Amino acid sequence: MKGMGNLGGLMKQAKKLQVDLERAQAEIANLRVSATSGGGMVTATVSGKGDLLSLAIEREVVDPSDVEMLADLIVAAVQEAQRKAQDAAQEKLGPLAQGLGGLPGM
């Protein structure tokens, strides 16, 4: 029964890791990340999961004769906001992934 103490410690470590992971996931879900393009003419805000929440477009950038440029600015702002959200999520989850490495079989 010598290994039972190790099993208890392992279970305790796994439970703590689960709680920490749930907390990090909640923080990510509540995260709001914004990015701009066109010198601030288009601003996209996404959730920590990368879902587009809002889009702001300055009147000056709306040119009916150049819709393609506006579309490019929107895509650029959304992609940058999503990249920032992904980076923030990785930053929160990174230490937890390292904790998983300490568990046998992970």
N, CA, C and O of each residue as an XYZ file, in Angstrom:
424
protein
N       0.818     -1.204      0.000
C       0.000      0.000      0.000
C       0.856      1.261      0.000
O       0.371      2.364      0.252
N       2.113      1.074     -0.283
C       3.030      2.194     -0.283
C       2.663      3.245     -1.332
O       2.825      4.440     -1.083
N       2.170      2.819     -2.505
C       1.848      3.733     -3.599
C       0.572      4.523     -3.392
O       0.312      5.451     -4.158
N      -0.238      4.200     -2.391
C      -1.511      4.878     -2.169
C      -1.312      6.348     -1.814
O      -2.136      7.187     -2.179
N      -0.239      6.667     -1.114
C       0.031      8.064     -0.783
C       0.300      8.870     -2.033
O      -0.138     10.014     -2.157
N       1.024      8.266     -2.955
C       1.290      8.934     -4.218
C       0.011      9.135     -5.014
O      -0.162     10.166     -5.664
N      -0.882      8.160     -4.968
C      -2.148      8.255     -5.684
C      -2.997      9.382     -5.103
O      -3.635     10.131     -5.843
N      -3.001      9.499     -3.786
C      -3.753     10.574     -3.138
C      -3.223     11.938     -3.549
O      -3.994     12.854     -3.837
N      -1.912     12.065     -3.573
C      -1.298     13.326     -3.991
C      -1.580     13.623     -5.449
O      -1.815     14.772     -5.823
N      -1.556     12.594     -6.264
C      -1.837     12.748     -7.687
C      -3.280     13.192     -7.904
O      -3.546     14.063     -8.732
N      -4.207     12.598     -7.167
C      -5.622     12.974     -7.274
C      -5.832     14.419     -6.831
O      -6.603     15.161     -7.440
N      -5.144     14.802     -5.775
C      -5.251     16.177     -5.277
C      -4.711     17.154     -6.327
O      -5.308     18.203     -6.567
N      -3.595     16.810     -6.944
C      -2.994     17.648     -7.985
C      -3.926     17.746     -9.192
O      -4.082     18.825     -9.764
N      -4.543     16.636     -9.584
C      -5.456     16.622    -10.728
C      -6.685     17.481    -10.440
O      -7.152     18.201    -11.323
N      -7.212     17.416     -9.228
C      -8.385     18.218     -8.852
C      -8.053     19.703     -8.882
O      -8.842     20.508     -9.377
N      -6.887     20.066     -8.354
C      -6.473     21.470     -8.370
C      -6.318     21.951     -9.811
O      -6.726     23.063    -10.146
N      -5.738     21.124    -10.646
C      -5.557     21.466    -12.050
C      -6.907     21.665    -12.731
O      -7.059     22.578    -13.543
N      -7.888     20.822    -12.411
C      -9.220     20.941    -12.984
C      -9.868     22.269    -12.564
O     -10.460     22.957    -13.395
N      -9.761     22.623    -11.301
C     -10.317     23.880    -10.804
C      -9.636     25.062    -11.491
O     -10.303     26.005    -11.918
N      -8.318     25.011    -11.597
C      -7.575     26.084    -12.254
C      -7.968     26.205    -13.726
O      -8.099     27.312    -14.248
N      -8.155     25.069    -14.389
C      -8.549     25.072    -15.797
C      -9.931     25.683    -15.973
O     -10.139     26.481    -16.887
N     -10.872     25.325    -15.119
C     -12.217     25.889    -15.196
C     -12.192     27.393    -14.964
O     -12.916     28.136    -15.627
N     -11.370     27.845    -14.034
C     -11.251     29.275    -13.756
C     -10.669     30.006    -14.972
O     -11.154     31.073    -15.348
N      -9.642     29.436    -15.576
C      -9.021     30.050    -16.755
C     -10.001     30.094    -17.923
O     -10.051     31.086    -18.651
N     -10.776     29.034    -18.107
C     -11.763     29.010    -19.196
C     -12.834     30.073    -18.985
O     -13.276     30.696    -19.949
N     -13.255     30.290    -17.750
C     -14.243     31.334    -17.452
C     -13.659     32.718    -17.730
O     -14.339     33.584    -18.279
N     -12.405     32.920    -17.352
C     -11.746     34.198    -17.622
C     -11.648     34.442    -19.125
O     -11.873     35.558    -19.593
N     -11.318     33.411    -19.867
C     -11.214     33.536    -21.324
C     -12.572     33.873    -21.919
O     -12.664     34.735    -22.793
N     -13.624     33.212    -21.463
C     -14.968     33.462    -21.981
C     -15.399     34.909    -21.733
O     -16.129     35.484    -22.541
N     -14.954     35.496    -20.627
C     -15.324     36.870    -20.287
C     -14.391     37.911    -20.888
O     -14.655     39.110    -20.792
N     -13.324     37.472    -21.496
C     -12.333     38.370    -22.066
C     -12.892     39.111    -23.273
O     -13.622     38.524    -24.071
N     -12.567     40.369    -23.416
C     -12.922     41.180    -24.583
C     -11.638     41.764    -25.139
O     -10.874     42.405    -24.418
N     -11.403     41.542    -26.427
C     -10.171     41.994    -27.060
C     -10.540     42.820    -28.296
O     -11.379     42.408    -29.098
N      -9.912     43.981    -28.442
C     -10.179     44.837    -29.595
C      -8.918     45.043    -30.406
O      -7.804     44.995    -29.884
N      -9.117     45.274    -31.698
C      -8.017     45.605    -32.596
C      -8.558     46.561    -33.654
O      -9.749     46.568    -33.962
N      -7.655     47.362    -34.198
C      -8.062     48.333    -35.209
C      -7.284     48.116    -36.501
O      -6.258     47.437    -36.533
N      -7.811     48.718    -37.562
C      -7.094     48.754    -38.832
C      -7.397     50.094    -39.478
O      -8.295     50.819    -39.050
N      -6.639     50.408    -40.509
C      -6.845     51.682    -41.186
C      -6.594     52.867    -40.284
O      -7.294     53.877    -40.361
N      -5.593     52.745    -39.427
C      -5.275     53.859    -38.533
C      -6.380     54.157    -37.544
O      -6.574     55.307    -37.149
N      -7.114     53.118    -37.138
C      -8.180     53.294    -36.159
C      -9.541     53.542    -36.786
O     -10.508     53.826    -36.079
N      -9.622     53.439    -38.092
C     -10.889     53.689    -38.779
C     -11.884     52.534    -38.598
O     -13.095     52.744    -38.655
N     -11.376     51.325    -38.383
C     -12.224     50.158    -38.148
C     -11.738     49.497    -36.858
O     -10.547     49.236    -36.691
N     -12.674     49.233    -35.955
C     -12.350     48.570    -34.698
C     -13.236     47.344    -34.535
O     -14.461     47.431    -34.610
N     -12.597     46.200    -34.309
C     -13.313     44.948    -34.076
C     -13.061     44.513    -32.644
O     -11.940     44.604    -32.144
N     -14.109     44.041    -31.988
C     -13.998     43.505    -30.637
C     -14.509     42.073    -30.658
O     -15.600     41.789    -31.152
N     -13.685     41.171    -30.105
C     -14.047     39.756    -30.067
C     -14.010     39.255    -28.625
O     -13.410     39.875    -27.747
N     -14.663     38.127    -28.408
C     -14.604     37.471    -27.103
C     -13.276     36.725    -27.002
O     -12.528     36.621    -27.974
N     -13.006     36.217    -25.826
C     -11.798     35.419    -25.632
C     -11.789     34.167    -26.488
O     -10.730     33.597    -26.750
N     -12.950     33.743    -26.921
C     -13.050     32.576    -27.799
C     -12.958     32.967    -29.277
O     -12.977     32.103    -30.154
N     -12.857     34.282    -29.548
C     -12.696     34.740    -30.920
C     -13.982     35.106    -31.627
O     -13.955     35.433    -32.813
N     -15.115     35.062    -30.931
C     -16.383     35.431    -31.551
C     -16.474     36.944    -31.687
O     -16.189     37.676    -30.739
N     -16.871     37.410    -32.866
C     -17.010     38.843    -33.109
C     -18.167     39.380    -32.287
O     -19.292     38.896    -32.405
N     -17.895     40.383    -31.450
C     -18.907     40.972    -30.588
C     -19.388     42.312    -31.100
O     -20.574     42.631    -31.010
N     -18.460     43.102    -31.643
C     -18.851     44.400    -32.170
C     -17.862     44.850    -33.233
O     -16.715     44.407    -33.290
N     -18.359     45.748    -34.069
C     -17.555     46.294    -35.152
C     -17.903     47.761    -35.273
O     -19.074     48.107    -35.432
N     -16.908     48.631    -35.201
C     -17.120     50.073    -35.327
C     -16.380     50.558    -36.569
O     -15.208     50.243    -36.775
N     -17.082     51.327    -37.389
C     -16.507     51.844    -38.633
C     -16.706     53.356    -38.660
O     -17.831     53.841    -38.546
N     -15.622     54.091    -38.808
C     -15.703     55.550    -38.905
C     -16.299     55.933    -40.265
O     -16.011     55.302    -41.281
N     -17.119     56.958    -40.264
C     -17.791     57.404    -41.494
C     -16.813     57.713    -42.625
O     -17.092     57.434    -43.791
N     -15.685     58.282    -42.276
C     -14.718     58.719    -43.293
C     -14.211     57.571    -44.160
O     -13.802     57.797    -45.299
N     -14.231     56.350    -43.643
C     -13.680     55.210    -44.371
C     -14.720     54.576    -45.310
O     -14.376     53.739    -46.146
N     -15.976     54.974    -45.171
C     -17.037     54.415    -46.008
C     -17.071     55.173    -47.340
O     -17.525     56.314    -47.421
N     -16.576     54.496    -48.374
C     -16.537     55.071    -49.722
C     -17.246     54.090    -50.660
O     -16.701     53.028    -50.961
N     -18.447     54.430    -51.123
C     -19.193     53.512    -51.990
C     -18.424     53.083    -53.236
O     -18.711     52.029    -53.803
N     -17.466     53.875    -53.664
C     -16.705     53.505    -54.857
C     -15.529     52.585    -54.532
O     -14.854     52.105    -55.442
N     -15.274     52.332    -53.240
C     -14.163     51.458    -52.854
C     -14.578     50.525    -51.717
O     -13.988     50.545    -50.637
N     -15.581     49.724    -51.969
C     -16.094     48.786    -50.979
C     -15.041     47.741    -50.621
O     -14.988     47.272    -49.484
N     -14.209     47.379    -51.588
C     -13.182     46.361    -51.347
C     -12.211     46.788    -50.246
O     -11.807     45.974    -49.415
N     -11.840     48.076    -50.245
C     -10.927     48.564    -49.210
C     -11.569     48.447    -47.838
O     -10.915     48.038    -46.879
N     -12.845     48.803    -47.735
C     -13.547     48.698    -46.456
C     -13.603     47.244    -46.002
O     -13.373     46.947    -44.830
N     -13.906     46.348    -46.919
C     -13.943     44.921    -46.583
C     -12.579     44.455    -46.087
O     -12.501     43.705    -45.114
N     -11.511     44.884    -46.738
C     -10.161     44.508    -46.312
C      -9.858     45.024    -44.907
O      -9.256     44.316    -44.101
N     -10.270     46.247    -44.616
C     -10.035     46.821    -43.286
C     -10.809     46.054    -42.216
O     -10.304     45.828    -41.116
N     -12.029     45.659    -42.545
C     -12.840     44.896    -41.593
C     -12.182     43.541    -41.322
O     -12.026     43.137    -40.170
N     -11.804     42.854    -42.383
C     -11.165     41.544    -42.228
C      -9.882     41.677    -41.406
O      -9.628     40.865    -40.516
N      -9.080     42.690    -41.701
C      -7.819     42.882    -40.980
C      -8.056     43.127    -39.492
O      -7.355     42.563    -38.652
N      -9.037     43.961    -39.164
C      -9.317     44.260    -37.755
C      -9.829     43.016    -37.027
O      -9.411     42.739    -35.903
N     -10.729     42.272    -37.661
C     -11.281     41.070    -37.030
C     -10.189     40.024    -36.830
O     -10.087     39.428    -35.757
N      -9.381     39.803    -37.849
C      -8.314     38.807    -37.727
C      -7.311     39.173    -36.640
O      -6.857     38.306    -35.892
N      -6.967     40.452    -36.551
C      -6.014     40.881    -35.521
C      -6.619     40.713    -34.126
O      -5.933     40.278    -33.201
N      -7.890     41.055    -33.973
C      -8.542     40.880    -32.669
C      -8.607     39.397    -32.299
O      -8.383     39.036    -31.143
N      -8.910     38.544    -33.267
C      -8.958     37.109    -33.001
C      -7.572     36.567    -32.639
O      -7.449     35.715    -31.759
N      -6.543     37.052    -33.308
C      -5.179     36.628    -32.981
C      -4.813     37.042    -31.555
O      -4.218     36.267    -30.806
N      -5.177     38.274    -31.191
C      -4.903     38.750    -29.834
C      -5.659     37.913    -28.794
O      -5.118     37.596    -27.735
N      -6.906     37.560    -29.103
C      -7.696     36.736    -28.189
C      -7.065     35.358    -28.031
O      -7.002     34.818    -26.926
N      -6.600     34.793    -29.138
C      -5.948     33.484    -29.087
C      -4.664     33.553    -28.262
O      -4.383     32.655    -27.468
N      -3.893     34.615    -28.449
C      -2.669     34.789    -27.664
C      -2.980     34.915    -26.173
O      -2.285     34.337    -25.337
N      -4.028     35.674    -25.844
C      -4.415     35.850    -24.442
C      -4.873     34.523    -23.840
O      -4.555     34.221    -22.690
N      -5.615     33.735    -24.609
C      -6.074     32.432    -24.135
C      -4.880     31.511    -23.904
O      -4.825     30.803    -22.898
N      -3.930     31.519    -24.827
C      -2.724     30.689    -24.672
C      -1.944     31.097    -23.433
O      -1.392     30.254    -22.726
N      -1.905     32.399    -23.180
C      -1.174     32.901    -22.013
C      -1.816     32.394    -20.721
O      -1.116     32.052    -19.768
N      -3.151     32.347    -20.692
C      -3.851     31.880    -19.495
C      -3.771     30.363    -19.347
O      -3.676     29.847    -18.233
N      -3.809     29.652    -20.474
C      -3.824     28.196    -20.424
C      -2.428     27.581    -20.420
O      -2.264     26.427    -20.026
N      -1.435     28.328    -20.848
C      -0.071     27.807    -20.940
C       0.445     27.184    -19.658
O       0.921     26.049    -19.680
N       0.366     27.893    -18.540
C       0.856     27.303    -17.289
C       0.090     26.033    -16.900
O       0.654     25.132    -16.280
N      -1.193     25.966    -17.264
C      -1.979     24.779    -16.930
C      -1.536     23.594    -17.780
O      -1.505     22.461    -17.298
N      -1.196     23.845    -19.030
C      -0.705     22.768    -19.895
C       0.616     22.219    -19.344
O       0.875     21.018    -19.419
N       1.437     23.100    -18.798
C       2.687     22.646    -18.194
C       2.386     21.777    -16.973
O       3.110     20.821    -16.693
N       1.311     22.113    -16.243
C       0.911     21.318    -15.085
C       0.465     19.934    -15.499
O       0.685     18.967    -14.769
N      -0.164     19.822    -16.666
C      -0.575     18.519    -17.173
C       0.630     17.633    -17.464
O       0.567     16.411    -17.326
N       1.716     18.261    -17.865
C       2.931     17.512    -18.169
C       3.489     16.801    -16.956
O       4.228     15.825    -17.091
N       3.143     17.282    -15.766
C       3.624     16.678    -14.543
C       2.821     15.460    -14.115
O       3.214     14.745    -13.194
N       1.680     15.220    -14.790
C       0.860     14.062    -14.440
C       1.298     12.860    -15.258
O       1.584     13.002    -16.447
N       1.358     11.696    -14.662
C       1.742     10.495    -15.410
C       0.764     10.238    -16.559
O      -0.446     10.406    -16.411
N       1.303      9.834    -17.685
C       0.464      9.531    -18.833
C       0.087     10.742    -19.662
O      -0.630     10.594    -20.651
N       0.542     11.939    -19.301
C       0.203     13.169    -20.030
C       1.370     13.613    -20.869
O       1.284     14.629    -21.559
